[in-house]
């Protein structure tokens, strides 16, 4: 079985010019953990995800390198977090796109892809080998659906 047979060929994606607010809307409405991001030419850039949203609403002191080890004394309300999100909602998603997510090509062996899924715990972008074009995404759900639908020979 090839990755092309089980990957999602039409994933929801974001453009590099989309705003934090639009990305948050997609993520929350559909319960996505990460969405692929492409530039104007459809070239894969990285992923935008829930971790970015959390980073944007957490107090800066909680995120500093070698900063606070205990944040239990910080008492903020949901309104405080909302206000912090409103400060960046019109910024482009490139503010915190993760460019370090591993990718695969359509000819990547299935077992190698499963190992990447297992270790990364994230959906994996499938990129055209000769270009940077995003061809689709492969997730646990895609693989699981294919395994469950497969007949034993």
Residue, then its C-alpha position, 0 to 999 in steps of 0.5 A: x500500500x502506498x501513502x497516496x492510497x491512504x493520505x488526505x489529499x484535500x486537507x484543510x490548510x492555511x495560507x501564510x497570510x491568514x490571521x491568528x484569528x482565522x487559524x484559531x477559528x478553524x482549529x477550534x471549530x474542527x478540533x484540529x491539533x495542527x494545520x499545514x501552512x502554504x505560501x501563495x504558490x502552494x509551497x509547504x512552509x510548516x504547521x500552525x497548531x494549538x500549541x501556538x495558540x497556547x503560547x500566545x495566551x500564556x503570560x510571558x513570564x511562564x514562557x521565558x527560558x530558564x524562567x518560572x518553574x512554578x506558575x501556581x501563584x499567577x491567577x488569571x481569568x479566561x478574560x485575561x487570556x482572551x484579551x491576550x489573544x485579541x492583541x495578536x488576532x490580526x497578526x499573520x500566522x507566520x508569527x508562530x508557524x512550526x517549520x520543524x515538523x518532519x515531512x514525507x514524500x508519496x514514496x516514503x515506505x508505510x512503516x517509516x511513516x508509521x514510525x514518524x507518526x508514532x514518535x511525533x504524535x502529529x499528522x505528517x505533511x506529504x510533500x512532492x519530492x521535486x518541489x515544496x508542494x503540499x500534496x496532502x496530510x497523513x494522520x493516525x486516522x487515515x492509517x487506522x481507517x485503512x488498517x480497519x478496512x483492510x482484509x487479511x489475505 
